[in-house]
């Protein structure tokens, strides 16, 4: 799934930078605890961080691609909703 590919990507980016969660946390400005959850539930990554990490790509005009979300939105599972409410 694209969601899975994205969560692997954020983890791969951290590993490619050779950083621990704590170091990557300083780079992204997100707490290490939240980051470890984002590696599995990437749709929760804040927009400004997604832009910095390259997951939102802008094209000419006002178009952009947001790779945090699959092209076809899946219904949010109960577990996802609970995580969102915890934020």
N, CA, C and O atoms as CSV, one atom per row, in Angstrom:
chain,resi,resn,atom,element,x,y,z
A,1,UNK,N,N,0.847,-1.198,0.000
A,1,UNK,CA,C,0.000,0.000,0.000
A,1,UNK,C,C,0.878,1.242,0.000
A,1,UNK,O,O,2.026,1.202,0.442
A,2,UNK,N,N,0.342,2.319,-0.487
A,2,UNK,CA,C,1.100,3.567,-0.532
A,2,UNK,C,C,1.386,4.051,0.887
A,2,UNK,O,O,2.456,4.596,1.159
A,3,UNK,N,N,0.427,3.851,1.789
A,3,UNK,CA,C,0.621,4.267,3.182
A,3,UNK,C,C,1.843,3.537,3.761
A,3,UNK,O,O,2.687,4.141,4.424
A,4,UNK,N,N,1.916,2.234,3.497
A,4,UNK,CA,C,3.049,1.447,3.966
A,4,UNK,C,C,4.350,1.908,3.330
A,4,UNK,O,O,5.380,1.997,4.000
A,5,UNK,N,N,4.300,2.203,2.030
A,5,UNK,CA,C,5.499,2.663,1.324
A,5,UNK,C,C,5.980,3.975,1.923
A,5,UNK,O,O,7.181,4.209,2.057
A,6,UNK,N,N,5.026,4.828,2.281
A,6,UNK,CA,C,5.401,6.126,2.838
A,6,UNK,C,C,6.027,5.952,4.220
A,6,UNK,O,O,7.022,6.601,4.541
A,7,UNK,N,N,5.444,5.077,5.033
A,7,UNK,CA,C,6.000,4.917,6.371
A,7,UNK,C,C,7.390,4.303,6.298
A,7,UNK,O,O,8.262,4.634,7.101
A,8,UNK,N,N,7.599,3.404,5.332
A,8,UNK,CA,C,8.960,2.891,5.154
A,8,UNK,C,C,9.878,4.019,4.690
A,8,UNK,O,O,11.046,4.072,5.075
A,9,UNK,N,N,9.351,4.913,3.867
A,9,UNK,CA,C,10.170,6.002,3.348
A,9,UNK,C,C,10.654,6.930,4.453
A,9,UNK,O,O,11.815,7.339,4.449
A,10,UNK,N,N,9.791,7.266,5.388
A,10,UNK,CA,C,10.204,8.188,6.446
A,10,UNK,C,C,11.262,7.509,7.320
A,10,UNK,O,O,12.205,8.154,7.778
A,11,UNK,N,N,11.099,6.225,7.542
A,11,UNK,CA,C,12.095,5.484,8.312
A,11,UNK,C,C,13.400,5.389,7.515
A,11,UNK,O,O,14.489,5.548,8.067
A,12,UNK,N,N,13.273,5.123,6.195
A,12,UNK,CA,C,14.466,5.029,5.347
A,12,UNK,C,C,15.227,6.347,5.312
A,12,UNK,O,O,16.458,6.357,5.297
A,13,UNK,N,N,14.495,7.461,5.299
A,13,UNK,CA,C,15.146,8.764,5.284
A,13,UNK,C,C,15.965,8.950,6.563
A,13,UNK,O,O,17.105,9.412,6.525
A,14,UNK,N,N,15.366,8.585,7.684
A,14,UNK,CA,C,16.075,8.697,8.967
A,14,UNK,C,C,17.325,7.806,8.949
A,14,UNK,O,O,18.404,8.230,9.361
A,15,UNK,N,N,17.167,6.577,8.470
A,15,UNK,CA,C,18.297,5.641,8.444
A,15,UNK,C,C,19.358,6.095,7.446
A,15,UNK,O,O,20.554,5.938,7.691
A,16,UNK,N,N,18.918,6.661,6.314
A,16,UNK,CA,C,19.867,7.154,5.313
A,16,UNK,C,C,20.692,8.295,5.893
A,16,UNK,O,O,21.865,8.451,5.554
A,17,UNK,N,N,20.089,9.083,6.758
A,17,UNK,CA,C,20.809,10.163,7.420
A,17,UNK,C,C,21.663,9.618,8.562
A,17,UNK,O,O,22.449,10.350,9.164
A,18,UNK,N,N,21.500,8.312,8.857
A,18,UNK,CA,C,22.288,7.677,9.911
A,18,UNK,C,C,21.939,8.229,11.288
A,18,UNK,O,O,22.799,8.315,12.165
A,19,UNK,N,N,20.678,8.601,11.473
A,19,UNK,CA,C,20.287,9.247,12.708
A,19,UNK,C,C,19.408,8.366,13.582
A,19,UNK,O,O,18.614,7.560,13.096
A,20,UNK,N,N,19.573,8.543,14.872
A,20,UNK,CA,C,18.664,7.911,15.823
A,20,UNK,C,C,17.352,8.691,15.797
A,20,UNK,O,O,17.272,9.766,15.204
A,21,UNK,N,N,16.336,8.148,16.437
A,21,UNK,CA,C,15.066,8.878,16.534
A,21,UNK,C,C,15.275,10.240,17.195
A,21,UNK,O,O,14.653,11.229,16.805
A,22,UNK,N,N,16.151,10.284,18.194
A,22,UNK,CA,C,16.387,11.548,18.912
A,22,UNK,C,C,17.022,12.593,17.988
A,22,UNK,O,O,16.629,13.760,17.994
A,23,UNK,N,N,18.007,12.161,17.196
A,23,UNK,CA,C,18.662,13.092,16.271
A,23,UNK,C,C,17.678,13.552,15.194
A,23,UNK,O,O,17.610,14.735,14.861
A,24,UNK,N,N,16.923,12.600,14.660
A,24,UNK,CA,C,15.955,12.917,13.612
A,24,UNK,C,C,14.864,13.824,14.183
A,24,UNK,O,O,14.310,14.667,13.478
A,25,UNK,N,N,14.570,13.641,15.447
A,25,UNK,CA,C,13.591,14.477,16.147
A,25,UNK,C,C,14.034,15.938,16.143
A,25,UNK,O,O,13.223,16.840,15.931
A,26,UNK,N,N,15.321,16.162,16.378
A,26,UNK,CA,C,15.830,17.541,16.355
A,26,UNK,C,C,15.729,18.132,14.945
A,26,UNK,O,O,15.437,19.317,14.786
A,27,UNK,N,N,15.971,17.300,13.923
A,27,UNK,CA,C,15.902,17.759,12.529
A,27,UNK,C,C,14.469,18.129,12.146
A,27,UNK,O,O,14.235,19.146,11.493
A,28,UNK,N,N,13.513,17.295,12.558
A,28,UNK,CA,C,12.125,17.521,12.136
A,28,UNK,C,C,11.352,18.417,13.093
A,28,UNK,O,O,10.319,18.975,12.724
A,29,UNK,N,N,11.843,18.558,14.314
A,29,UNK,CA,C,11.103,19.327,15.300
A,29,UNK,C,C,9.915,18.574,15.878
A,29,UNK,O,O,9.032,19.183,16.481
A,30,UNK,N,N,9.882,17.261,15.703
A,30,UNK,CA,C,8.808,16.429,16.267
A,30,UNK,C,C,9.422,15.580,17.376
A,30,UNK,O,O,10.561,15.129,17.249
A,31,UNK,N,N,8.692,15.360,18.449
A,31,UNK,CA,C,9.237,14.541,19.535
A,31,UNK,C,C,9.536,13.125,19.048
A,31,UNK,O,O,8.877,12.616,18.141
A,32,UNK,N,N,10.534,12.501,19.661
A,32,UNK,CA,C,10.925,11.146,19.265
A,32,UNK,C,C,9.757,10.171,19.422
A,32,UNK,O,O,9.578,9.271,18.601
A,33,UNK,N,N,8.971,10.354,20.474
A,33,UNK,CA,C,7.821,9.455,20.704
A,33,UNK,C,C,6.811,9.582,19.562
A,33,UNK,O,O,6.296,8.581,19.064
A,34,UNK,N,N,6.536,10.820,19.152
A,34,UNK,CA,C,5.599,11.015,18.043
A,34,UNK,C,C,6.200,10.500,16.738
A,34,UNK,O,O,5.503,9.894,15.924
A,35,UNK,N,N,7.491,10.743,16.543
A,35,UNK,CA,C,8.141,10.279,15.314
A,35,UNK,C,C,8.026,8.775,15.177
A,35,UNK,O,O,7.744,8.272,14.089
A,36,UNK,N,N,8.240,8.049,16.265
A,36,UNK,CA,C,8.182,6.588,16.177
A,36,UNK,C,C,6.779,6.145,15.796
A,36,UNK,O,O,6.610,5.122,15.132
A,37,UNK,N,N,5.768,6.907,16.212
A,37,UNK,CA,C,4.402,6.590,15.782
A,37,UNK,C,C,4.183,6.997,14.334
A,37,UNK,O,O,3.477,6.301,13.604
A,38,UNK,N,N,4.764,8.095,13.905
A,38,UNK,CA,C,4.612,8.531,12.514
A,38,UNK,C,C,5.231,7.530,11.551
A,38,UNK,O,O,4.775,7.403,10.415
A,39,UNK,N,N,6.254,6.824,11.987
A,39,UNK,CA,C,6.874,5.848,11.084
A,39,UNK,C,C,5.874,4.762,10.723
A,39,UNK,O,O,6.056,4.054,9.733
A,40,UNK,N,N,4.814,4.625,11.521
A,40,UNK,CA,C,3.766,3.652,11.216
A,40,UNK,C,C,2.475,4.303,10.734
A,40,UNK,O,O,1.720,3.693,9.977
A,41,UNK,N,N,2.217,5.524,11.160
A,41,UNK,CA,C,0.962,6.206,10.829
A,41,UNK,C,C,1.291,7.569,10.225
A,41,UNK,O,O,1.148,8.604,10.875
A,42,UNK,N,N,1.725,7.548,8.995
A,42,UNK,CA,C,2.362,8.731,8.427
A,42,UNK,C,C,1.394,9.856,8.112
A,42,UNK,O,O,1.812,11.007,7.990
A,43,UNK,N,N,0.110,9.553,7.979
A,43,UNK,CA,C,-0.838,10.616,7.648
A,43,UNK,C,C,-0.885,11.673,8.742
A,43,UNK,O,O,-1.397,12.769,8.519
A,44,UNK,N,N,-0.353,11.356,9.931
A,44,UNK,CA,C,-0.371,12.315,11.034
A,44,UNK,C,C,0.813,13.278,11.008
A,44,UNK,O,O,0.860,14.217,11.802
A,45,UNK,N,N,1.769,13.059,10.107
A,45,UNK,CA,C,2.909,13.975,10.045
A,45,UNK,C,C,2.407,15.365,9.667
A,45,UNK,O,O,1.709,15.515,8.665
A,46,UNK,N,N,2.753,16.385,10.457
A,46,UNK,CA,C,2.267,17.735,10.148
A,46,UNK,C,C,2.725,18.199,8.762
A,46,UNK,O,O,3.794,17.817,8.287
A,47,UNK,N,N,1.909,19.016,8.136
A,47,UNK,CA,C,2.169,19.467,6.766
A,47,UNK,C,C,3.538,20.105,6.605
A,47,UNK,O,O,4.250,19.799,5.648
A,48,UNK,N,N,3.926,20.999,7.535
A,48,UNK,CA,C,5.204,21.700,7.344
A,48,UNK,C,C,6.376,20.724,7.416
A,48,UNK,O,O,7.394,20.927,6.755
A,49,UNK,N,N,6.237,19.667,8.217
A,49,UNK,CA,C,7.296,18.656,8.297
A,49,UNK,C,C,7.303,17.820,7.020
A,49,UNK,O,O,8.366,17.497,6.489
A,50,UNK,N,N,6.120,17.475,6.534
A,50,UNK,CA,C,6.029,16.693,5.296
A,50,UNK,C,C,6.667,17.445,4.136
A,50,UNK,O,O,7.306,16.845,3.272
A,51,UNK,N,N,6.488,18.768,4.122
A,51,UNK,CA,C,7.112,19.578,3.068
A,51,UNK,C,C,8.631,19.524,3.221
A,51,UNK,O,O,9.349,19.324,2.241
A,52,UNK,N,N,9.115,19.701,4.436
A,52,UNK,CA,C,10.562,19.708,4.673
A,52,UNK,C,C,11.182,18.360,4.313
A,52,UNK,O,O,12.302,18.300,3.807
A,53,UNK,N,N,10.445,17.279,4.578
A,53,UNK,CA,C,10.966,15.943,4.295
A,53,UNK,C,C,10.777,15.541,2.836
A,53,UNK,O,O,11.231,14.476,2.417
A,54,UNK,N,N,10.104,16.397,2.060
A,54,UNK,CA,C,9.954,16.121,0.630
A,54,UNK,C,C,8.776,15.238,0.278
A,54,UNK,O,O,8.707,14.724,-0.838
A,55,UNK,N,N,7.855,15.049,1.197
A,55,UNK,CA,C,6.702,14.191,0.899
A,55,UNK,C,C,5.557,14.966,0.276
A,55,UNK,O,O,4.588,14.374,-0.199
A,56,UNK,N,N,5.663,16.293,0.275
A,56,UNK,CA,C,4.691,17.106,-0.443
A,56,UNK,C,C,5.476,17.811,-1.538
A,56,UNK,O,O,6.407,18.569,-1.263
A,57,UNK,N,N,5.088,17.551,-2.789
A,57,UNK,CA,C,5.811,18.125,-3.919
A,57,UNK,C,C,4.928,19.151,-4.609
A,57,UNK,O,O,3.763,18.887,-4.907
A,58,UNK,N,N,5.492,20.315,-4.857
A,58,UNK,CA,C,4.752,21.378,-5.531
A,58,UNK,C,C,5.095,21.368,-7.013
A,58,UNK,O,O,6.244,21.160,-7.404
A,59,UNK,N,N,4.087,21.594,-7.816
A,59,UNK,CA,C,4.310,21.718,-9.250
A,59,UNK,C,C,3.831,23.105,-9.670
A,59,UNK,O,O,3.172,23.788,-8.886
A,60,UNK,N,N,4.153,23.538,-10.910
A,60,UNK,CA,C,3.772,24.891,-11.344
A,60,UNK,C,C,2.283,25.153,-11.104
A,60,UNK,O,O,1.456,24.247,-11.195
A,61,UNK,N,N,1.970,26.386,-10.802
A,61,UNK,CA,C,0.597,26.729,-10.453
A,61,UNK,C,C,0.395,26.432,-8.975
A,61,UNK,O,O,1.325,26.547,-8.176
A,62,UNK,N,N,-0.808,26.054,-8.621
A,62,UNK,CA,C,-1.081,25.789,-7.209
A,62,UNK,C,C,-1.248,24.306,-6.958
A,62,UNK,O,O,-1.813,23.912,-5.938
A,63,UNK,N,N,-0.763,23.474,-7.872
A,63,UNK,CA,C,-0.923,22.037,-7.714
A,63,UNK,C,C,0.155,21.474,-6.803
A,63,UNK,O,O,1.291,21.951,-6.796
A,64,UNK,N,N,-0.214,20.450,-6.032
A,64,UNK,CA,C,0.790,19.752,-5.240
A,64,UNK,C,C,0.358,18.310,-5.042
A,64,UNK,O,O,-0.824,17.976,-5.121
A,65,UNK,N,N,1.334,17.477,-4.786
A,65,UNK,CA,C,1.088,16.070,-4.525
A,65,UNK,C,C,1.433,15.821,-3.067
A,65,UNK,O,O,2.535,16.145,-2.625
A,66,UNK,N,N,0.518,15.259,-2.331
A,66,UNK,CA,C,0.757,14.949,-0.924
A,66,UNK,C,C,0.902,13.441,-0.793
A,66,UNK,O,O,-0.085,12.707,-0.834
A,67,UNK,N,N,2.144,12.983,-0.634
A,67,UNK,CA,C,2.409,11.546,-0.598
A,67,UNK,C,C,2.061,10.922,0.751
A,67,UNK,O,O,2.241,9.719,0.944
A,68,UNK,N,N,1.556,11.745,1.695
A,68,UNK,CA,C,1.161,11.159,2.970
A,68,UNK,C,C,-0.091,10.312,2.821
A,68,UNK,O,O,-0.343,9.421,3.632
A,69,UNK,N,N,-0.877,10.586,1.784
A,69,UNK,CA,C,-2.178,9.935,1.681
A,69,UNK,C,C,-2.282,9.110,0.410
A,69,UNK,O,O,-1.815,9.532,-0.648
A,70,UNK,N,N,-2.898,7.925,0.508
A,70,UNK,CA,C,-3.108,7.128,-0.696
A,70,UNK,C,C,-4.047,7.879,-1.645
A,70,UNK,O,O,-4.834,8.725,-1.220
A,71,UNK,N,N,-3.951,7.554,-2.926
A,71,UNK,CA,C,-4.791,8.223,-3.923
A,71,UNK,C,C,-6.268,8.005,-3.595
A,71,UNK,O,O,-7.081,8.920,-3.725
A,72,UNK,N,N,-6.603,6.798,-3.174
A,72,UNK,CA,C,-7.976,6.507,-2.767
A,72,UNK,C,C,-7.995,6.462,-1.250
A,72,UNK,O,O,-7.326,5.629,-0.638
A,73,UNK,N,N,-8.753,7.347,-0.652
A,73,UNK,CA,C,-8.793,7.407,0.817
A,73,UNK,C,C,-9.473,6.152,1.352
A,73,UNK,O,O,-10.577,5.798,0.939
A,74,UNK,N,N,-8.796,5.494,2.270
A,74,UNK,CA,C,-9.414,4.362,2.951
A,74,UNK,C,C,-10.190,4.907,4.136
A,74,UNK,O,O,-9.870,5.971,4.667
A,75,UNK,N,N,-11.204,4.175,4.542
A,75,UNK,CA,C,-11.937,4.578,5.739
A,75,UNK,C,C,-10.978,4.437,6.921
A,75,UNK,O,O,-10.280,3.431,7.048
A,76,UNK,N,N,-10.954,5.453,7.780
A,76,UNK,CA,C,-10.037,5.433,8.916
A,76,UNK,C,C,-10.458,4.324,9.871
A,76,UNK,O,O,-11.624,4.232,10.255
A,77,UNK,N,N,-9.509,3.491,10.246
A,77,UNK,CA,C,-9.837,2.414,11.174
A,77,UNK,C,C,-10.020,2.991,12.572
A,77,UNK,O,O,-9.586,4.109,12.851
A,78,UNK,N,N,-10.654,2.237,13.437
A,78,UNK,CA,C,-10.890,2.673,14.816
A,78,UNK,C,C,-9.571,2.970,15.512
A,78,UNK,O,O,-9.471,3.935,16.270
A,79,UNK,N,N,-8.562,2.151,15.259
A,79,UNK,CA,C,-7.254,2.331,15.902
A,79,UNK,C,C,-6.630,3.663,15.468
A,79,UNK,O,O,-6.068,4.386,16.291
A,80,UNK,N,N,-6.731,3.983,14.170
A,80,UNK,CA,C,-6.205,5.248,13.667
A,80,UNK,C,C,-6.911,6.424,14.344
A,80,UNK,O,O,-6.279,7.404,14.737
A,81,UNK,N,N,-8.237,6.306,14.469
A,81,UNK,CA,C,-9.009,7.395,15.065
A,81,UNK,C,C,-8.571,7.622,16.507
A,81,UNK,O,O,-8.459,8.766,16.950
A,82,UNK,N,N,-8.323,6.542,17.240
A,82,UNK,CA,C,-7.920,6.686,18.636
A,82,UNK,C,C,-6.572,7.394,18.703
A,82,UNK,O,O,-6.345,8.229,19.579
A,83,UNK,N,N,-5.681,7.058,17.777
A,83,UNK,CA,C,-4.366,7.704,17.753
A,83,UNK,C,C,-4.518,9.192,17.463
A,83,UNK,O,O,-3.832,10.021,18.062
A,84,UNK,N,N,-5.418,9.528,16.542
A,84,UNK,CA,C,-5.626,10.931,16.187
A,84,UNK,C,C,-6.168,11.698,17.391
A,84,UNK,O,O,-5.746,12.823,17.658
A,85,UNK,N,N,-7.101,11.089,18.112
A,85,UNK,CA,C,-7.694,11.767,19.260
A,85,UNK,C,C,-6.688,11.948,20.387
A,85,UNK,O,O,-6.820,12.862,21.201
A,86,UNK,N,N,-5.678,11.075,20.437
A,86,UNK,CA,C,-4.655,11.175,21.485
A,86,UNK,C,C,-3.775,12.405,21.300
A,86,UNK,O,O,-3.196,12.906,22.264
A,87,UNK,N,N,-3.671,12.892,20.068
A,87,UNK,CA,C,-2.728,13.984,19.760
A,87,UNK,C,C,-2.961,15.196,20.630
A,87,UNK,O,O,-2.255,16.196,20.498
